[in-house]
Structures are given as C-alpha cells and as structure tokens.
Amino acid sequence: MSTKSEDVIQLDSELVKIDSSNPWLIPGSPGESKIATYIANWLRPLGLEVRLEEVEPGRNNMIAILKGTGGGKSLCLSAHLDTVGYALWKDRALQPRVEGDRLYGLGADDDKAGCTAAMLAVKSVVEKKIRLKGDVWIALVIDEEGTSSGSMAFVKKYKPDAAIVMDGGSLKKITVNSQGFGWLDIIVEGKAAHGCAPEIGIDAIVHMAEVITRLHKLDETKFVPNPHPLNGRTVFHTGTISGGTDYATYPDICKLGIEIGTQPGETIQNRVDEIERIFEEVKQIHPDFKGRVEVNLARNPFEPKGYEDLWKILASEVEKRTGKPPEPDGANGWGDAALFAEAGIPTVGISAAGANFHAPNEWVSISELTLLVDIIASTITSFCA
Amino acid sequence: MPAESEEIIELLKNQVQIDSSNPWLIPGSTGEGKLGEFINDWLTPLGMDITLEEVEPTRRNLIAKLKGTGGGKSLCLNAHLDTVGYTLWKDRALKPIVQGDHLIGLGSADDKGHCAAVMLALKSIIESNVRLRGDIWIVLTIDEEGTSIGTMHYVKSYQPDAVIVFEPVGLSNIIITHQGFGWLDLIVKGRAAHGCAPEIGIDAIVHMAEVIKRLHELDQSKYTPTRHPLNGKTVFHTGTISGGTDYATYPGSCCLGIEIGTQPGETIEDRLAEIRSIYEDVKRSHPNFEADVEIRLARNPFEATGHEVLLQILSAEVEKETHQPVKPAGANVWADAALFQEAGIPTLMMGAQGANFHAPDEWVSIPELTKLVRIKKNTALTFCA
C-alpha cells in the first residue's frame, strides 16, 4: 500500500504555514518552538516517545523514538525545523499552493519536506504494525540555517547506528560527500596620510588587491581544473569588502570576508596556509605589506564512513520505486550531515527534488516526496529488522 | 623677538582662537563668518573700501581695496579664511602657543598666518603714505578646504592684473604650477548568487581587484618614471572601498573611490581614458566584467602665464629677505591658484614655511611670516607703482 500524494501535500502544507524562520538569521523571527510542538503532538498518538529538548532559550529540538524490541540496529531520520527569511515574498511564502507536480511555499522543500518524509514514513511503519528490533529515531533539529546548534546538541547526546539526513537533493542521488567551508576575514593594514604624501602613505586597498588577484589565480589554476569527482570544484568567492576613510587620504586598513571550501582530506588550515603563502608573495614586491587572516567560522567536509549496509538497502528501495539506481553524490554546499558523520555516525543524505531554495517561489516535487516516504518506510523496515 | 614678529604673533593668535572650520567638510562647523567680522573690524580704521560678499548664507568673502590713483597695475593678495576640522586635537587646536620659532595652532600656517601677513602688509603700505597708481586688493576667501566656492565666486566678478595666492609652501619656493586632481568612483557590477552557484554568481570584488592591480601597474609604469619636473609624480591612491552583502553570497557590486592627479596639459579626461582602457583589458580575460566610472569632483592643473613681471619683482624681494636664491617650483597638491589662472588672471603662489597641515600641532615659521610681511609690502609697492 503506497502513500497518497494528498497526505503528503496536506502535511507539508501544514508545516509550511507555521512560520519557523530562524531568529539568528533574522532577529525577531518566531523560531522553531511552534512547529516543534505541532510535530510532537502529531507524533505522540502514534505511540512514539517524544522529547522536546531545549537547545537555546525557547528553541527546542524535536526528538521522537519508536522503540524496537531490542537487539537490532537503530536508524535516525533527521531534518531541520527552521527556514530562512521571506522578505522578498512576504505575500505568499506562508501560503502553500499546488501547481502541477509542485508544492510552492517557504520551506516546502528546505526542509519541511524532510520533516514530512520522516513523519509519514514512521506513521506508515506504525500503522502496518511492523515489529522492529532496532529503534527508529526522528531528530528534527533547530538552527540548520544558523550555526547548526540543533544538530550539534543532538550528536553530542545521541549515537544512533546510522542516520539519513533529508535536506536537499533528489531521488536520483544519495549524498555521501560534501565540501567543508570557512568564512575567513583577511585584514590588510596600510598607513593613512594625505594624498600628496606618497612617501608616507601605504595604500591598504592596493595591497589587498594584490591578495585578491592571487586568490583568484589560485582558484583558476588549482580549484577550477581539479574538481572533486563528487563535490565539484572547491568553493571560492569573496563576500564583503570595506576600507579607507575618504578620497583625499591613503586608506589605512582594508577588510575582506571570503567563503572558501575544503575537500575531503582537507581542513581549513589548508586554505589558511595558501593565504599565508600569498601574503609572503605579496611581501616580496611590497616590503611594507602587512596582512593577516582570521577564521570566523569553519566546518569540516562531510566524509561519512561505515554506511555501506544502509546504502545497499536505501539504494535498492529507490531503484524499486523510481526504476533507476541512485548515484552516489557529493555537494559543494555544507549541511548538518557533516556533523553526524564527524560524530562517528554512518550517515547518508537523500531528499525530494525542488528549486529556489532561500529564494522566492521555493518548491518541492510532490511525486518525489511521495515516493520518498515509501522509500524511507521500507528502508526502516529492512535496516532495523 | 623683533617688534614686527610680536605684532604678527598677536594678530595671528587672535585669529587662530576664532573657530572658522569649514562646514562642508565638517557639517555643523562654525564657518568663516566670525573671523570675517574680526578682520573687517581690524581693517576698517585703515580707511580701505571693505565688502563682505555673501557666497552662501553666513559665509562671506572679505574683499578690501586700497584704491590707486589710476593708470597702474592692480595686484590681488589672496589667502583663505577657513580651516579643516580638529577632532584629533580638540584640547589645544584653538589655543595657539609659541614654541621657539613656531606658532602652533589650527590654521596657523594654513591659512591664517597668511591672512595676518596680508593685513599687516596693507597696514604698513597705508602708514607709509606712498601714492600708488594701481589698486591693491586683499581677498580673503571662504571654502578653500571645501569646493572652492569662495574663489569661484570672486573670479566671476573681478579681474585684477595679477594675484598672489598665499599658502604655506616655504619662502624658497614660488609656485608657478601644480597638479590638478579628480575624485573618481569606480563601480563594478557583479551578480549576487549563493556561494554554491559559481555558474550564476559574478564576483564584483574579484573583478574590482583586477582593476586596482592594473591602476597600480599604471602608476608604476607610467606616472612614476614620467614625473613632472616641478610637480612631481602624478598623484594616485585609493580612498575608500565597499561591496558585497555577506560571507555566503557572491558580491553583486563593488565601489572604489580614488584620488588621481593631472599634470599641466592634461585634464581628468586623460585619467578616464586610461581607466576605460583598463576596463577593456579586464574584459578580455573576464567577458562578464561590467563597470562604470563617475567623476565626483575634478579640478584642472595650474600653469602660470602672464606672470613674468610679477615673478621678477617677487623673486627679488624674497631673495632680499632670505639671502637665498628663489626657485620657481611646482606642487603635487591642488590649490585655488588654478581657479584664478583659469579665469585669466596671472597667478603665483607662495608663502611661509609650516608643517602638520590638516593634522595635530600644525605650525608656521614666525621668522618667515615676519619676512613675508615686508616681501608683500615691497612687491606691491613696486608692482602697483
């Protein structure tokens, strides 16, 4: 018996209507407490043990456990409760609508689809009265769009035997890799002086340009021609720049914020080392160059281990229902799955296709989401047997 | 201290104590009104024709004329009433002190020392009862530290046969040329996109760095080796830079403000042509490069013409006082001299030695100022005879 698309539309729509935009991202936003409570109340009648665990004041992870009889492997299904903001489409973001195969709305895919899939999959298992030996966990976390405090709190406390993180992707692929990233600040110091005193002034912006052009060259000669087979080319772009006081004065300081990726086997130190080497190079031609690099935030790549059994089951269920075996996939964006893997939990990612994430008119494929529910339900049934 | 020095010290101290900081530069500043009134009151007993001409509400040029008997050449002696701000030395900027040969205080050199010297020179001429055929003008302008609306207003209505502009260049120099300048905004357009979408995002800051690098190369390869024999190397430095929104997003735009000079024979169009050529060059390697350049302010260089007789007289008077040869000189800063000359008035610029202009502890040389009073008097007596 398959899940009906009407049920999928109904539940995902209910979740979209509940504003759970992230308050770290947009101060004043409601956050996840309302939606966490809604979901807890939805799951409790199914006989799951439900816990609302406070991660930050007023912001709870929603954790539900379908207890097994014992002696089996536990599987965690994770998705996130929060969304980004919706200032650009205030009029319709929280009013889900269906058009063809698409359900439009804020978080319709990212990531209330993940929440929907977990909830309906577990409901299906419960209703079929399947006796599982292993526990099934639903971990719906806060703050994926912020600093990942939800996932960090979960993996600190809990250690399921495996996890499926449902946050972006499609049924054509199962994500087993992703880049890490760093948000770095590069600060170059000059010396303020009047424009008519070039023997005193040191132009911090000109010096910064020497750094940026070399970063760009690094990107063109190293990152672009050597893309990771799954994760693509190492992410690099600048974010913000500021410096100087006025037209008439040499700029005494220039600050640059960049986003730069790391590939499996690397850490942000690799990028910091490359930047320090660039500083050395610039100093060769500008002896008065003074620069430093600071790591504002860094996350390691997603390199899960030990997921082969889970993969076999999940991939076979995907192939059964879509007719095509899914490909192992990577991503150039980072997600909470990396934190699960770093905690030693064998983890893979899968989701229903969609588009316009973090933008107006976000949508999810209803047909893929419907198939995903059954795929997950069957995966649970085999894995936790 | 000789009596003449005492006289100028007292007059200059009184003027330094009157805040005349420029309100265009520092919104809310007092402006030149009070100082203009003080000088007006000081000059009135001498019997000159004095006008306070309104350029802007409460901001007036002081124009005083010592009428000649007719048929002689008229000479204008110009200094400016306004000063820059003094936030970095609030405690002492308006409390002038004498230390050895220096008078220290805001505007002591730039330019109140020269207002005082002009006033004392006129007083001395009047007291000597010499009958001159040509008129002598004292023109004390507003806004030299702003956008020169004072001088621009004056040259619209008046045309003396020659003008000497007084700024603290040191008595061994008579300035017959100086650079022009431009304050330009370079605006590079990129395309905002998420960090994981390099096929969509266009990094405006990376593109701006390519421009800055080529501007620096232009400075090294063209301006540095082809320094003007009197004005020195064409001024070039950046001023301010800003761009981008956050770490995670490609920056959609970047804006750079620069200060760049022009030499005699050039205009700001020459600099714009070089910048456009740089843009073309960047576009060759970055087909999606898009940029604009806008002029915020531009002034032409100063090249004295028609000044030969005045220069001869003035040089002789300076050498009499300093016992040193005087050299015709240039400068890499722009001054109102350019506006006088552009209006067709033969112009020279000279003045006493000073230091720390636009900075804390600005000072002027008392001995040079004292000599300057006599130089002005004798020059006027000869030129206007």
Chai-1 contact restraints between the chains, C-beta under 6 A:
chainA,res_idxA,chainB,res_idxB,connection_type,confidence,min_distance_angstrom,max_distance_angstrom,comment,restraint_id
A,W183,B,Y247,contact,1.0,0.0,6.0,A-B,restraint_1
A,G195,B,V235,contact,1.0,0.0,6.0,A-B,restraint_2
A,G195,B,H237,contact,1.0,0.0,6.0,A-B,restraint_3
A,G195,B,E259,contact,1.0,0.0,6.0,A-B,restraint_4
A,C196,B,N332,contact,1.0,0.0,6.0,A-B,restraint_5
A,C196,B,V333,contact,1.0,0.0,6.0,A-B,restraint_6
A,D203,B,H237,contact,1.0,0.0,6.0,A-B,restraint_7
A,D203,B,T238,contact,1.0,0.0,6.0,A-B,restraint_8
A,I205,B,T238,contact,1.0,0.0,6.0,A-B,restraint_9
A,I205,B,I241,contact,1.0,0.0,6.0,A-B,restraint_10
A,V206,B,H216,contact,1.0,0.0,6.0,A-B,restraint_11
A,A209,B,A209,contact,1.0,0.0,6.0,A-B,restraint_12
A,A209,B,I212,contact,1.0,0.0,6.0,A-B,restraint_13
A,A209,B,K213,contact,1.0,0.0,6.0,A-B,restraint_14
A,I212,B,A209,contact,1.0,0.0,6.0,A-B,restraint_15
A,T213,B,A209,contact,1.0,0.0,6.0,A-B,restraint_16
A,T213,B,K213,contact,1.0,0.0,6.0,A-B,restraint_17
A,H216,B,V206,contact,1.0,0.0,6.0,A-B,restraint_18
A,V235,B,G195,contact,1.0,0.0,6.0,A-B,restraint_19
A,H237,B,G195,contact,1.0,0.0,6.0,A-B,restraint_20
A,H237,B,D203,contact,1.0,0.0,6.0,A-B,restraint_21
A,H237,B,Y250,contact,1.0,0.0,6.0,A-B,restraint_22
A,T238,B,D203,contact,1.0,0.0,6.0,A-B,restraint_23
A,T238,B,I205,contact,1.0,0.0,6.0,A-B,restraint_24
A,T238,B,V206,contact,1.0,0.0,6.0,A-B,restraint_25
A,T238,B,P251,contact,1.0,0.0,6.0,A-B,restraint_26
A,G239,B,G244,contact,1.0,0.0,6.0,A-B,restraint_27
A,G239,B,D246,contact,1.0,0.0,6.0,A-B,restraint_28
A,G239,B,Y247,contact,1.0,0.0,6.0,A-B,restraint_29
A,T240,B,G244,contact,1.0,0.0,6.0,A-B,restraint_30
A,I241,B,I205,contact,1.0,0.0,6.0,A-B,restraint_31
A,I241,B,I241,contact,1.0,0.0,6.0,A-B,restraint_32
A,I241,B,G243,contact,1.0,0.0,6.0,A-B,restraint_33
A,S242,B,S242,contact,1.0,0.0,6.0,A-B,restraint_34
A,G243,B,I241,contact,1.0,0.0,6.0,A-B,restraint_35
A,G244,B,G239,contact,1.0,0.0,6.0,A-B,restraint_36
A,G244,B,T240,contact,1.0,0.0,6.0,A-B,restraint_37
A,D246,B,G239,contact,1.0,0.0,6.0,A-B,restraint_38
A,Y247,B,W183,contact,1.0,0.0,6.0,A-B,restraint_39
A,Y247,B,G239,contact,1.0,0.0,6.0,A-B,restraint_40
A,Y247,B,G257,contact,1.0,0.0,6.0,A-B,restraint_41
A,Y247,B,E259,contact,1.0,0.0,6.0,A-B,restraint_42
A,A248,B,E259,contact,1.0,0.0,6.0,A-B,restraint_43
A,Y250,B,H237,contact,1.0,0.0,6.0,A-B,restraint_44
A,P251,B,T238,contact,1.0,0.0,6.0,A-B,restraint_45
A,G257,B,Y247,contact,1.0,0.0,6.0,A-B,restraint_46
A,E259,B,G195,contact,1.0,0.0,6.0,A-B,restraint_47
A,E259,B,Y247,contact,1.0,0.0,6.0,A-B,restraint_48
A,E259,B,A248,contact,1.0,0.0,6.0,A-B,restraint_49
A,N332,B,C196,contact,1.0,0.0,6.0,A-B,restraint_50
A,G333,B,C196,contact,1.0,0.0,6.0,A-B,restraint_51
